[in-house]
C-alpha cells in the first residue's frame, strides 16, 4: 500500500510541475503530447505486426 501512495504522490508532483511550466511553454507541452501519441500508436502497430 505504501508503494501505491508513493507512486500517486510522484505522479501528482510531476503533474504539478508540468502544469506550472505549461503556462510558460504551452506549445512545447502540446508538441510533446503529439509525439507521445504518435509513439504510442506506432508501438501498437509494431506489436500487432506478425513476425516472419
CNS distance restraints for C-alpha pairs under 8 A (distance, minus, plus):
assign (resid   1 and name CA) (resid   5 and name CA) 6.49 0.50 0.50
assign (resid   2 and name CA) (resid   6 and name CA) 6.15 0.50 0.50
assign (resid   3 and name CA) (resid   7 and name CA) 6.10 0.50 0.50
assign (resid   4 and name CA) (resid   8 and name CA) 6.20 0.50 0.50
assign (resid   5 and name CA) (resid   9 and name CA) 6.10 0.50 0.50
assign (resid   6 and name CA) (resid  10 and name CA) 6.21 0.50 0.50
assign (resid   7 and name CA) (resid  11 and name CA) 6.18 0.50 0.50
assign (resid   8 and name CA) (resid  12 and name CA) 6.16 0.50 0.50
assign (resid   9 and name CA) (resid  13 and name CA) 6.19 0.50 0.50
assign (resid  10 and name CA) (resid  14 and name CA) 6.13 0.50 0.50
assign (resid  11 and name CA) (resid  15 and name CA) 6.04 0.50 0.50
assign (resid  12 and name CA) (resid  16 and name CA) 6.06 0.50 0.50
assign (resid  13 and name CA) (resid  17 and name CA) 6.18 0.50 0.50
assign (resid  14 and name CA) (resid  18 and name CA) 6.13 0.50 0.50
assign (resid  15 and name CA) (resid  19 and name CA) 6.01 0.50 0.50
assign (resid  16 and name CA) (resid  20 and name CA) 6.11 0.50 0.50
assign (resid  17 and name CA) (resid  21 and name CA) 6.30 0.50 0.50
assign (resid  18 and name CA) (resid  22 and name CA) 5.71 0.50 0.50
assign (resid  19 and name CA) (resid  23 and name CA) 6.79 0.50 0.50
assign (resid  20 and name CA) (resid  24 and name CA) 7.65 0.50 0.50
assign (resid  21 and name CA) (resid  25 and name CA) 6.02 0.50 0.50
assign (resid  21 and name CA) (resid  26 and name CA) 7.76 0.50 0.50
assign (resid  22 and name CA) (resid  26 and name CA) 4.66 0.50 0.50
assign (resid  22 and name CA) (resid  28 and name CA) 7.85 0.50 0.50
assign (resid  22 and name CA) (resid  29 and name CA) 6.27 0.50 0.50
assign (resid  25 and name CA) (resid  29 and name CA) 6.70 0.50 0.50
assign (resid  26 and name CA) (resid  30 and name CA) 6.53 0.50 0.50
assign (resid  27 and name CA) (resid  31 and name CA) 6.25 0.50 0.50
assign (resid  28 and name CA) (resid  32 and name CA) 6.21 0.50 0.50
assign (resid  29 and name CA) (resid  33 and name CA) 6.11 0.50 0.50
assign (resid  30 and name CA) (resid  34 and name CA) 6.22 0.50 0.50
assign (resid  31 and name CA) (resid  35 and name CA) 6.26 0.50 0.50
assign (resid  32 and name CA) (resid  36 and name CA) 6.10 0.50 0.50
assign (resid  33 and name CA) (resid  37 and name CA) 6.25 0.50 0.50
assign (resid  34 and name CA) (resid  38 and name CA) 6.22 0.50 0.50
assign (resid  35 and name CA) (resid  39 and name CA) 6.10 0.50 0.50
assign (resid  36 and name CA) (resid  40 and name CA) 6.13 0.50 0.50
assign (resid  37 and name CA) (resid  41 and name CA) 6.24 0.50 0.50
assign (resid  38 and name CA) (resid  42 and name CA) 6.14 0.50 0.50
assign (resid  39 and name CA) (resid  43 and name CA) 6.06 0.50 0.50
assign (resid  40 and name CA) (resid  44 and name CA) 6.32 0.50 0.50
assign (resid  41 and name CA) (resid  45 and name CA) 6.22 0.50 0.50
assign (resid  42 and name CA) (resid  46 and name CA) 6.07 0.50 0.50
assign (resid  43 and name CA) (resid  47 and name CA) 6.09 0.50 0.50
assign (resid  44 and name CA) (resid  48 and name CA) 6.31 0.50 0.50
assign (resid  45 and name CA) (resid  49 and name CA) 6.35 0.50 0.50
